[in-house]
Amino acid sequence: MMRAGRFRYHVASTVADAAAALADGGPHARLLAGGTDLIPNMKRRQDTPDLLVSLRHVGELRGISVNGETAIHAGTSLDDIVKSAAIRAVHPALHRAASQIASPLIRNTATLGGNLCVDTRCNYYNQTFEWRKSIGFCLRGPVPDGICWVAPSGRRCWATASSDSAPALIALGARLTLLSREGERDIPLEELYADDGACPLTKRADEIVTSIRIPSRVVRSTYWKLRRRGSIDFPALGVAAAIRPGPHGVIEDARIVLGAVASHPLLVPESQLLIGRTLTDNVIEEFAEGAARHARPLDNTDFAMTWRKSVARSFLSGALRELRGDDPSTFPLLARETALRNGWRFE
């Protein structure tokens, strides 16, 4: 049985109390909300904090409000998001992404803030301490002279972004509030992520994600996920798409995001090329071909990397066809079978 190392434990009563404890704990302090990612990492010695600051009793970090702008507190469980009729109706991409994270048991404990900050994944890193020691440690430690087993000639970590909720929320234009002892700051969600598998978050160690806000603009949205099994698995590919159609189906705004193909969620630059156009077959296929070039998966997660790249094009095309209102039986075989396997509804 794997056991975590020794640590101190502080039960915060308020967000301010948690921020103070986190600041006093220094760089080796960690927040504990659902713990569904942190605790396994501690048992594998991928994270060895000196202090855990529990958010379990901080009620102000839980709740959803939809009043024009949608506000979701970071401690809200994924299960609460899945069960929210308002989220399902207004933000289907987020509802679909949350409903496909892990399993019902884990979603009942895991939080939205935790999933946004979930650690990157790599087949060579997400193993026990003894396994990693036997082959030689990688760039993520614990020794300073490790190598990247994915790209041995390089000096950067290529671990893959593994959040499902992040691509969906970025596509929806969400913003994030971070709190520290120094006060609050507000950023677009995409700015939370760095293209670095070893240090994937830009937030400071003393900052707490407190809330996520989605603007009130009316958009159509969806999320497509590739994984081997129908539950539990992290994404091997994620595609989130949100469009705002105007008169006669002309696109007024579009945000397309790729997940699990890099060390951070990729907001596709070509999204802006959809503005002012209608989703004809030619426009969709042209966009999918160009956007798929940004998918550069490596051999550090499930499925062959070349196949994952080809699926990216199919998923990009399928997501836009869904938002156009197409019947799934007309989709390419790969996209349609994946959609049916995951039990997706097309309305």
C-alpha positions as CSV (number, residue, x, y, z in Angstrom):
1,M,0.0,0.0,0.0
2,M,1.3,3.5,-0.9
3,R,1.2,6.0,1.9
4,A,1.8,9.8,1.7
5,G,4.7,11.3,3.7
6,R,4.3,13.3,6.9
7,F,2.7,16.7,6.7
8,R,1.0,19.3,8.9
9,Y,-2.7,19.9,8.5
10,H,-4.6,23.2,8.8
11,V,-8.4,23.3,8.6
12,A,-9.3,26.8,7.2
13,S,-12.6,28.4,8.3
14,T,-12.7,31.2,5.8
15,V,-11.0,32.1,2.5
16,A,-8.9,34.7,4.2
17,D,-7.8,32.1,6.8
18,A,-6.8,29.8,4.0
19,A,-4.9,32.5,2.2
20,A,-3.0,33.4,5.4
21,A,-2.1,29.8,6.1
22,L,-1.0,29.2,2.6
23,A,1.3,32.3,2.6
24,D,2.8,31.3,6.0
25,G,3.3,27.8,4.8
26,G,5.6,28.9,2.0
27,P,6.3,27.1,-1.3
28,H,5.7,23.6,0.1
29,A,2.1,24.3,1.3
30,R,-0.8,22.9,-0.7
31,L,-4.5,23.5,-0.8
32,L,-6.7,20.4,-0.2
33,A,-10.3,20.6,-1.6
34,G,-11.5,17.3,-3.1
35,G,-8.0,15.9,-3.1
36,T,-8.7,13.5,-5.9
37,D,-5.5,14.5,-7.8
38,L,-3.3,15.7,-4.9
39,I,-3.5,12.7,-2.6
40,P,-2.5,10.1,-5.3
41,N,0.4,12.4,-6.3
42,M,1.5,12.5,-2.6
43,K,1.4,8.8,-2.4
44,R,3.5,8.4,-5.5
45,R,5.9,11.1,-4.0
46,Q,5.3,13.4,-7.0
47,D,4.3,16.0,-4.5
48,T,5.6,16.1,-0.9
49,P,4.0,19.1,0.8
50,D,4.9,20.1,4.4
51,L,1.5,21.6,5.0
52,L,-2.0,20.9,3.7
53,V,-4.6,23.7,4.0
54,S,-8.1,22.1,4.0
55,L,-10.9,24.0,2.3
56,R,-13.6,21.5,3.4
57,H,-15.3,23.9,5.8
58,V,-15.1,27.0,3.7
59,G,-18.7,27.3,2.6
60,E,-18.1,30.6,0.7
61,L,-16.2,28.6,-1.9
62,R,-19.2,26.6,-3.0
63,G,-22.2,27.6,-5.1
64,I,-23.5,28.5,-8.6
65,S,-25.4,31.6,-9.6
66,V,-26.8,32.3,-13.0
67,N,-28.0,35.9,-13.2
68,G,-26.8,37.2,-16.6
69,E,-23.2,36.3,-15.9
70,T,-22.6,32.8,-14.6
71,A,-20.5,32.6,-11.4
72,I,-19.2,29.3,-10.1
73,H,-17.3,29.2,-6.8
74,A,-14.1,27.1,-7.1
75,G,-15.0,24.7,-4.4
76,T,-18.2,23.6,-6.1
77,S,-18.2,19.9,-6.8
78,L,-18.2,18.6,-10.4
79,D,-21.3,16.7,-9.5
80,D,-23.1,19.9,-8.6
81,I,-22.2,21.3,-12.0
82,V,-23.4,18.2,-13.8
83,K,-26.7,18.3,-11.9
84,S,-27.3,22.1,-12.5
85,A,-30.1,22.5,-15.0
86,A,-29.0,26.1,-15.6
87,I,-25.4,25.1,-16.5
88,R,-26.8,22.4,-18.9
89,A,-29.1,24.8,-20.6
90,V,-26.8,27.8,-20.8
91,H,-23.3,26.3,-21.1
92,P,-23.6,22.8,-22.6
93,A,-19.8,22.6,-23.2
94,L,-19.1,22.9,-19.5
95,H,-21.9,20.5,-18.6
96,R,-20.6,17.9,-21.1
97,A,-17.0,18.3,-20.0
98,A,-17.8,18.0,-16.3
99,S,-20.0,15.0,-16.9
100,Q,-17.1,13.1,-18.5
101,I,-14.5,13.7,-15.8
102,A,-13.5,10.5,-14.0
103,S,-16.5,8.7,-12.4
104,P,-19.6,9.7,-10.5
105,L,-17.9,8.9,-7.2
106,I,-14.9,11.1,-8.0
107,R,-17.1,13.9,-9.3
108,N,-19.0,13.9,-6.0
109,T,-15.7,14.9,-4.3
110,A,-13.7,16.7,-6.9
111,T,-14.1,20.4,-7.3
112,L,-14.1,22.7,-10.4
113,G,-11.1,24.7,-9.0
114,G,-9.2,21.5,-8.5
115,N,-9.9,20.3,-12.1
116,L,-8.7,23.6,-13.5
117,C,-5.5,23.2,-11.5
118,V,-5.1,19.4,-12.1
119,D,-1.5,18.3,-12.6
120,T,-0.2,17.5,-16.1
121,R,0.1,13.8,-17.1
122,C,2.9,11.7,-18.5
123,N,3.2,7.9,-18.8
124,Y,6.8,8.2,-17.5
125,Y,6.0,10.5,-14.6
126,N,2.6,9.2,-13.3
127,Q,4.2,6.1,-11.8
128,T,5.3,5.1,-8.3
129,F,8.5,6.5,-6.9
130,E,10.2,3.1,-7.1
131,W,9.3,2.7,-10.8
132,R,10.6,6.1,-11.7
133,K,13.8,5.5,-9.7
134,S,14.4,2.2,-11.6
135,I,14.5,3.9,-15.0
136,G,16.0,7.1,-13.9
137,F,14.1,10.2,-12.8
138,C,12.8,12.7,-15.3
139,L,13.0,16.5,-15.4
140,R,10.2,16.7,-12.8
141,G,12.6,15.4,-10.2
142,P,13.3,14.7,-7.5
143,V,16.9,14.9,-8.7
144,P,18.1,17.9,-10.7
145,D,19.8,16.0,-13.5
146,G,16.9,14.0,-14.8
147,I,16.0,13.7,-18.5
148,C,12.8,13.9,-20.4
149,W,11.9,10.4,-21.5
150,V,9.6,11.7,-24.1
151,A,12.2,13.9,-25.8
152,P,15.6,12.9,-24.3
153,S,17.6,15.5,-26.2
154,G,15.5,18.4,-24.9
155,R,15.6,20.2,-21.6
156,R,11.9,20.9,-21.0
157,C,9.0,18.8,-19.7
158,W,6.3,17.8,-22.2
159,A,3.7,16.5,-19.7
160,T,0.2,16.9,-21.1
161,A,-2.5,19.2,-19.9
162,S,-5.3,16.9,-18.5
163,S,-8.2,19.2,-17.5
164,D,-11.5,18.7,-19.2
165,S,-13.2,21.8,-17.7
166,A,-10.4,24.2,-18.7
167,P,-10.8,23.9,-22.6
168,A,-14.6,24.2,-22.2
169,L,-14.4,27.3,-20.0
170,I,-11.8,28.9,-22.1
171,A,-14.0,28.4,-25.2
172,L,-16.8,30.1,-23.2
173,G,-14.6,33.1,-22.5
174,A,-14.4,32.5,-18.7
175,R,-12.4,34.6,-16.3
176,L,-10.8,33.6,-13.0
177,T,-10.5,35.3,-9.6
178,L,-7.4,34.6,-7.6
179,L,-7.0,35.6,-3.9
180,S,-3.9,36.0,-1.8
181,R,-3.0,37.8,1.4
182,E,-2.2,40.8,-0.9
183,G,-5.7,40.9,-2.4
184,E,-7.6,39.7,-5.5
185,R,-6.7,39.7,-9.1
186,D,-8.8,38.9,-12.1
187,I,-7.5,37.2,-15.3
188,P,-8.8,35.5,-18.4
189,L,-8.8,31.7,-17.7
190,E,-6.3,31.0,-20.5
191,E,-3.7,33.1,-18.7
192,L,-3.7,30.6,-15.8
193,Y,-1.7,28.2,-18.0
194,A,1.9,28.1,-19.1
195,D,3.3,25.9,-21.8
196,D,5.5,24.0,-19.4
197,G,4.6,20.5,-18.3
198,A,6.6,20.7,-15.1
199,C,5.2,24.1,-14.0
200,P,1.9,24.4,-15.9
201,L,0.2,27.1,-13.8
202,T,1.1,30.8,-13.7
203,K,-0.6,31.5,-10.4
204,R,1.6,32.1,-7.4
205,A,2.0,29.5,-4.7
206,D,0.2,31.7,-2.2
207,E,-2.9,32.3,-4.5
208,I,-6.2,30.6,-4.2
209,V,-8.7,30.2,-7.1
210,T,-11.9,31.5,-5.7
211,S,-14.4,31.8,-8.5
212,I,-14.9,31.4,-12.2
213,R,-17.2,33.7,-14.2
214,I,-18.7,33.1,-17.6
215,P,-20.0,36.1,-19.6
216,S,-23.7,36.3,-20.4
217,R,-23.3,36.2,-24.1
218,V,-25.5,33.7,-25.9
219,V,-23.5,31.1,-27.6
220,R,-23.7,27.5,-28.8
221,S,-21.1,25.3,-27.3
222,T,-19.9,21.7,-27.1
223,Y,-17.1,19.6,-25.8
224,W,-15.7,16.4,-27.5
225,K,-13.4,14.0,-25.5
226,L,-11.3,11.1,-26.6
227,R,-10.5,8.5,-24.1
228,R,-10.1,4.7,-24.1
229,R,-12.8,3.9,-21.6
230,G,-16.2,5.5,-21.1
231,S,-15.3,6.7,-17.6
232,I,-12.3,7.3,-15.3
233,D,-9.7,8.1,-18.0
234,F,-8.1,11.5,-18.5
235,P,-8.5,13.0,-22.0
236,A,-6.2,11.8,-24.7
237,L,-7.7,14.7,-26.8
238,G,-10.3,17.3,-26.0
239,V,-12.0,19.8,-28.4
240,A,-14.2,22.6,-27.0
241,A,-16.0,24.9,-29.4
242,A,-18.2,27.9,-28.8
243,I,-19.8,30.1,-31.5
244,R,-22.2,33.0,-31.5
245,P,-24.2,32.9,-34.7
246,G,-25.9,36.1,-36.0
247,P,-28.5,36.7,-38.6
248,H,-28.6,34.1,-41.4
249,G,-26.1,31.9,-39.5
250,V,-23.2,34.3,-39.9
251,I,-20.7,33.7,-37.1
252,E,-20.2,36.8,-34.9
253,D,-17.7,35.2,-32.5
254,A,-15.9,31.9,-32.1
255,R,-13.5,30.3,-29.7
256,I,-12.1,26.8,-30.4
257,V,-9.8,25.2,-27.8
258,L,-7.7,22.0,-28.0
259,G,-6.9,20.1,-24.9
260,A,-4.6,17.2,-24.0
261,V,-2.3,17.8,-27.0
262,A,0.2,20.1,-25.4
263,S,1.2,21.2,-21.9
264,H,-1.5,23.8,-21.8
265,P,-5.0,24.2,-23.4
266,L,-4.6,25.7,-26.8
267,L,-6.9,28.5,-27.9
268,V,-6.8,28.0,-31.7
269,P,-5.7,31.3,-33.4
270,E,-7.7,30.4,-36.5
271,S,-10.9,30.7,-34.5
272,Q,-11.1,34.4,-35.6
273,L,-11.2,33.2,-39.2
274,L,-14.7,31.9,-38.7
275,I,-16.1,35.3,-37.8
276,G,-18.1,36.7,-40.7
277,R,-18.6,33.3,-42.3
278,T,-21.3,30.7,-42.2
279,L,-20.6,27.1,-41.3
280,T,-20.7,25.5,-44.8
281,D,-19.0,22.2,-45.4
282,N,-16.1,23.9,-47.1
283,V,-15.6,26.4,-44.3
284,I,-15.7,23.6,-41.6
285,E,-13.2,21.3,-43.4
286,E,-10.9,24.2,-44.2
287,F,-10.9,25.3,-40.6
288,A,-10.5,21.8,-39.2
289,E,-7.5,21.1,-41.4
290,G,-5.8,24.4,-40.4
291,A,-6.6,24.1,-36.7
292,A,-5.5,20.5,-36.4
293,R,-1.9,21.6,-37.2
294,H,-1.8,23.0,-33.7
295,A,-2.3,19.5,-32.3
296,R,1.2,18.1,-31.7
297,P,0.6,15.2,-29.3
298,L,3.7,13.3,-28.1
299,D,4.1,9.7,-27.0
300,N,3.4,10.3,-23.3
301,T,-0.2,9.4,-22.9
302,D,-2.8,6.9,-24.3
303,F,-3.1,6.0,-28.0
304,A,-0.6,6.4,-30.8
305,M,0.3,10.1,-31.2
306,T,-0.1,10.1,-35.0
307,W,-3.6,8.7,-34.6
308,R,-4.5,11.3,-31.9
309,K,-3.4,14.0,-34.3
310,S,-5.7,12.6,-37.1
311,V,-8.6,12.4,-34.6
312,A,-8.1,16.1,-33.8
313,R,-9.1,17.0,-37.3
314,S,-12.2,14.8,-37.2
315,F,-13.2,16.1,-33.8
316,L,-12.8,19.7,-34.9
317,S,-15.0,19.1,-37.9
318,G,-17.5,17.1,-35.9
319,A,-17.8,19.7,-33.1
320,L,-18.6,22.5,-35.6
321,R,-21.1,20.3,-37.5
322,E,-22.8,19.6,-34.2
323,L,-23.0,23.4,-33.5
324,R,-24.4,23.9,-37.0
325,G,-27.2,21.5,-36.1
326,D,-26.3,18.4,-38.2
327,D,-27.6,15.0,-37.4
328,P,-24.8,12.8,-36.0
329,S,-25.5,10.1,-38.5
330,T,-24.0,12.3,-41.1
331,F,-20.7,12.8,-39.3
332,P,-17.5,11.0,-40.3
333,L,-17.5,7.5,-38.9
334,L,-14.8,8.1,-36.3
335,A,-16.5,11.1,-34.8
336,R,-20.0,9.5,-34.9
337,E,-18.9,6.3,-33.2
338,T,-17.0,8.2,-30.5
339,A,-20.1,10.4,-29.9
340,L,-22.4,7.4,-29.6
341,R,-19.9,5.5,-27.3
342,N,-19.9,8.4,-24.9
343,G,-23.7,8.7,-25.0
344,W,-23.7,12.3,-26.2
345,R,-27.0,14.0,-27.1
346,F,-27.3,16.1,-30.2
347,E,-30.2,18.6,-29.8
